[in-house]
C-alpha cells in the first residue's frame, strides 16, 4: 500500500467560503510570515511564503511550492512517527499558504531563557533528553528536519513532554543516511551553542535521549557526528 502522503493532493487551493480572520503577526523572517488567525472558529496560524524579488520568477515559484510541499510532507511523516507537530487545517498552493493549528506555549528558546539558575542544568538535561528521543524517532523513521533550532520547537502549554516541532520546509525523507542524520544533529548543536550560554547539560541530555531510542542508530550517527564536527573545526580554522 503506498504511503498516504503520496496520495495526498498537494495542489489543493482555498475554496470560496473558507475564509479566515487575521490577527497579529507572530513572526516574519526572510522566507515566510506567520500570522495568528481564526479559521472556522478555531485559533490558528497562517504561514505564507513570499516571493523574493532577486530570484527569477520561475525559480522563485518552484522553490516556494517545493518548500511548502516539503513542510506538509514532513509534518505528516512526523505525526505518523509519533512526534508532535501542528495539525494542517488547509492548504492554498497558489498563494503558498498553510493554515495550521495554533500551538499555545513558549518556544524552547524562550522557555530556556526563563529558567532560574538553581534549576538550569537539571531542566536543560531533562529537556535535552526529550528532544533527543523525539529526534531519534524522526531519524529512525527516515525523516530529517533540516533546520533544527530552539526557535523551531514549542513546549505545548509549557510542558516539555509535549514538545512540538515546527518549520519542516527544509526537511527530507526516505532512506536517509547516518551522514544526513549527523548533519541534522550538528546543525542543532551549533544553533544551541550559539544561542544559549552554558548548553553542556542540554547537549549531554540530547545524546542520552537519542541513544535510548535505538542504540544501533546512535552508534552509527555519533561516529558521523564526530567526523562532521572535525570538518567544521577545520573550516573555522581556515576561515
C-alpha positions in Angstrom: 0.0 0.0 0.0 1.5 3.4 -1.0 2.2 5.9 1.8 -0.7 8.2 2.5 1.5 11.3 1.9 2.0 10.2 -1.8 -1.8 10.1 -2.2 -2.5 13.5 -0.8 -3.4 16.3 -3.2 -0.9 19.0 -2.5 -2.3 21.2 -5.3 -5.5 21.9 -3.3 -6.4 25.6 -3.3 -8.7 27.6 -0.9 -12.3 27.2 -1.7 -14.8 30.0 -1.6 -16.3 30.3 1.8 -13.3 29.1 3.7 -12.2 32.5 4.9 -10.2 33.5 7.9 -9.8 36.5 10.2 -6.3 37.7 10.5 -5.0 38.9 13.9 -1.4 39.6 14.9 1.8 38.8 13.0 3.7 36.3 15.2 6.8 36.1 13.1 8.3 37.4 9.9 11.5 36.0 8.6 13.5 36.0 5.4 11.3 33.2 3.8 7.9 33.4 5.4 5.4 35.3 7.6 3.3 33.7 10.3 0.1 35.4 11.4 -2.3 34.4 14.1 -5.9 34.0 12.7 -9.3 32.5 13.4 -10.3 29.8 10.9 -13.8 28.3 11.1 -14.0 29.4 14.7 -10.6 27.9 15.7 -7.5 29.6 16.8 -4.9 29.0 14.0 -1.9 30.5 12.3 -1.5 31.2 8.6 2.0 30.7 7.2 2.8 32.3 3.9 6.0 32.1 1.9 6.5 35.2 -0.1 8.3 35.9 -3.4 11.9 37.1 -3.5 12.5 39.9 -6.0 16.1 38.9 -6.6 15.1 35.4 -7.8 14.0 34.5 -11.3 10.1 34.3 -11.1 10.0 30.7 -12.4 12.7 29.6 -9.9 11.0 31.5 -7.1 7.7 29.9 -7.7 9.3 26.4 -7.9 11.2 26.9 -4.7 8.3 28.2 -2.7 6.0 25.4 -3.9 8.7 22.8 -3.2 9.3 24.0 0.3 5.5 24.2 1.1 5.2 20.6 -0.1 8.2 19.5 2.0 6.7 21.2 5.0 3.4 19.4 4.7 5.0 16.0 4.0 7.5 16.5 6.8 4.7 17.2 9.3 2.6 14.4 8.0 5.5 11.9 8.4 6.5 13.2 11.8 2.9 12.7 13.0 3.0 9.1 11.7 6.2 8.6 13.7 4.5 9.8 17.0 6.2 13.2 17.1 4.1 16.2 17.9 3.6 18.7 15.1 0.8 21.3 14.3 -2.3 19.9 12.5 -2.6 21.2 8.9 -6.1 22.6 8.5 -5.9 23.9 5.0 -3.6 24.4 2.0 -3.5 27.1 -0.6 -0.8 26.1 -3.1 -1.4 29.1 -5.3 -0.6 31.5 -2.6 1.9 29.2 -0.8 -0.2 29.4 2.4 -0.8 26.9 5.1 -3.4 27.3 7.8 -2.1 25.4 10.8 -3.1 24.6 14.4 -2.1 27.3 16.8 0.2 25.7 19.4 -0.2 27.5 22.8 3.1 27.6 24.6 6.6 29.1 24.6 9.3 28.3 22.1 12.1 26.2 23.6 14.3 29.3 23.1 12.1 31.5 25.3 11.5 28.7 27.8 15.2 28.2 28.3 15.7 31.9 28.8 13.3 31.9 31.7 15.0 29.1 33.7 16.3 30.1 37.0 20.0 29.4 37.9 19.2 26.8 40.6 17.2 24.6 38.2 19.0 25.4 34.9 21.3 22.4 34.5 18.6 19.9 35.7 15.9 21.2 33.4 18.3 21.6 30.4 19.4 18.0 30.7 15.8 16.8 31.1 14.7 18.9 28.1 17.7 17.6 26.1 16.7 14.0 26.7 13.1 14.7 25.5 14.5 16.5 22.4 17.0 13.7 21.7 14.3 11.0 21.9 12.0 12.8 19.6 14.8 13.5 17.1 15.8 9.8 17.2 12.3 8.8 16.3 12.3 11.1 13.3 15.6 9.8 12.1 14.7 6.2 12.7 11.6 6.7 10.6 13.6 8.2 7.8 12.9 11.9 8.3 15.5 14.7 8.7 14.2 18.1 9.9 16.9 20.2 8.2 16.6 23.4 10.3 16.7 22.5 13.9 16.9 25.4 16.3 15.3 26.0 19.7 13.1 28.6 17.9 11.6 25.8 15.8 10.2 23.9 18.8 7.3 24.8 21.0 6.5 23.4 24.5 2.8 22.9 24.3 1.2 24.5 27.3 4.7 24.9 28.7 5.1 21.1 29.1 8.4 19.7 27.8 6.9 16.3 27.4 4.6 17.8 24.7 7.5 19.2 22.7 6.1 20.2 19.2 8.3 20.6 16.1 7.6 23.3 13.5 9.1 24.6 10.3 9.7 21.5 8.2 10.3 23.4 4.9 13.9 22.1 4.6 13.1 18.6 5.7 13.9 15.5 3.7 12.8 11.9 4.0 13.3 8.4 2.6 16.5 6.3 3.0 18.3 9.0 5.0 22.0 8.2 5.7 23.9 8.4 9.0 25.7 11.4 7.4 22.4 13.2 6.9 21.3 12.4 10.5 24.6 13.6 11.8 24.3 16.9 9.9 20.8 17.4 11.4 22.3 16.9 14.9 25.3 19.1 14.1 23.1 22.0 12.9 21.1 21.7 16.1 24.3 21.6 18.2 25.7 24.7 16.6 22.4 26.5 17.0 22.2 25.6 20.7 25.8 26.6 21.4 25.4 30.0 19.6 22.1 30.8 21.2 22.3 29.6 24.8 25.0 30.1 27.3 26.1 27.0 29.3 24.4 24.5 27.0 26.5 21.5 28.1 23.7 19.8 30.1 21.2 20.1 27.2 23.7 18.6 24.7 24.5 15.7 27.1 20.8 15.1 27.6 20.3 15.2 23.9 22.7 12.4 23.2 21.4 10.3 26.1 17.8 10.6 24.9 18.9 9.9 21.3 20.7 6.7 22.4 17.8 5.3 24.4 15.6 5.1 21.4 17.9 2.9 19.3 21.5 2.2 20.2 22.5 0.9 16.8 21.4 4.1 15.1 23.1 6.1 17.9 26.4 4.4 17.3 26.4 5.0 13.5 25.2 8.6 13.8 27.6 9.5 16.7 30.6 8.3 14.5 29.4 10.6 11.7 28.7 13.5 14.0 32.4 13.4 15.2 33.6 13.5 11.6 31.3 16.4 10.8 32.5 18.3 14.0 36.1 17.8 12.8 35.3 19.1 9.4 33.6 22.1 11.0 36.6 22.9 13.2 38.9 22.7 10.2 36.7 25.2 8.3 36.7 27.5 11.3 40.5 27.4 11.5 40.9 28.1 7.8 38.2 30.8 7.7 
